[in-house]
């Protein structure tokens, strides 16, 4: 029986199978943390690493929950990218919603993941080639410092800055 230490081994052993990440949810609900950016950074880290490991799709367990982080049948209330106040009808978009948007808005159906490497251990990135030929790179900086880095595509290079505690999408 083959050993599956990581997604790469699974992809190599089963190249005709696609892996889909489902049921993402990282935090128990706390109404004081609806705008807590570290939750979004955990999603960003997971999504970048999952895509870089061979996942072809990523979905949240609950994209929309009520103002208590429910409902659910076992009362384990949790965060969602969007919470709805059922009394006022207001929608509360959490930072996680915006981080997921870097992937869902710019990486189109049918895009292929392309090789991405970083020479700086403090930033994370993943890249895709859309069917129209455009390359989309999502970069995340989880530090408290603005970072300048060199983006190289083929023989072209440019200097890019990313703000502290930020995610950015580059399209070329």
C-alpha positions, -999 to +999 in steps of 0.1 A: +000+000+000+015+034-009+024+059+018+006+093+016+027+118+036+013+148+018-009+158-010+019+156-036+021+118-030-017+115-035-016+135-067+013+115-081-004+082-073-039+092-085-033+118-113-068+114-126-084+123-093-091+159-081-088+168-045-114+193-031-110+209+003-144+211+020-157+221+054-132+248+062-140+265+095-113+275+120-128+294+149-155+291+175-179+320+175-172+352+196-192+382+188-164+405+199-141+391+171-163+397+140-135+419+126-106+398+139-080+397+111-060+368+124-090+346+115-086+357+078-049+351+079-055+315+090-079+310+061-053+326+037-026+304+050-047+273+046-059+282+011-024+290-002-009+259+013-038+237+002-037+249-034+001+246-035-003+210-023-026+200-051-062+209-041-083+220-070-111+237-051-117+251-016-150+257+002-160+269+036-183+248+058-206+277+064-203+307+042-232+325+060-244+321+096-266+341+119-255+366+146-247+338+170-227+316+146-254+292+140-278+276+135-266+240+138-279+209+153-251+203+178-247+239+192-211+243+183-214+279+170-186+291+147-174+320+126-184+323+090-172+347+063-206+364+065-229+367+095-265+378+092-283+398+119-317+380+117-334+409+136-322+438+114-314+420+081-278+434+082-250+414+067-217+415+085-187+408+062-158+395+082-121+398+071-122+362+061-148+371+034-123+395+018-094+370+020-115+344+002-124+370-024-088+371-035-093+336-048-129+336-059-129+369-077-097+366-097-090+329-102-116+317-128-131+283-132-108+260-152-077+279-141-045+258-137-022+261-108+013+270-119+046+267-100+052+295-075+082+299-051+091+325-026+127+332-015+114+350+016+100+328+043+078+356+056+055+358+026+033+331+012+020+328-024+002+307-050-003+313-087-028+302-113-031+306-151-067+315-162-080+302-195-075+337-210-038+333-204-035+357-175-015+347-145-030+354-111-007+354-080-021+357-045+005+369-019+001+371+018+022+390+044+015+379+080+041+401+095+038+436+111+063+450+085+058+463+050+078+440+026+093+448-007+099+418-029+108+410-065+082+394-087+098+374-115+078+360-144+099+344-171+126+369-179+105+399-166+110+413-131+093+440-111+095+453-075+063+450-055+054+461-020+029+444+003+015+461+034+018+446+068-008+419+076-021+420+041-031+399+012-028+411-024-036+397-059-014+404-089-027+398-124-004+397-154 
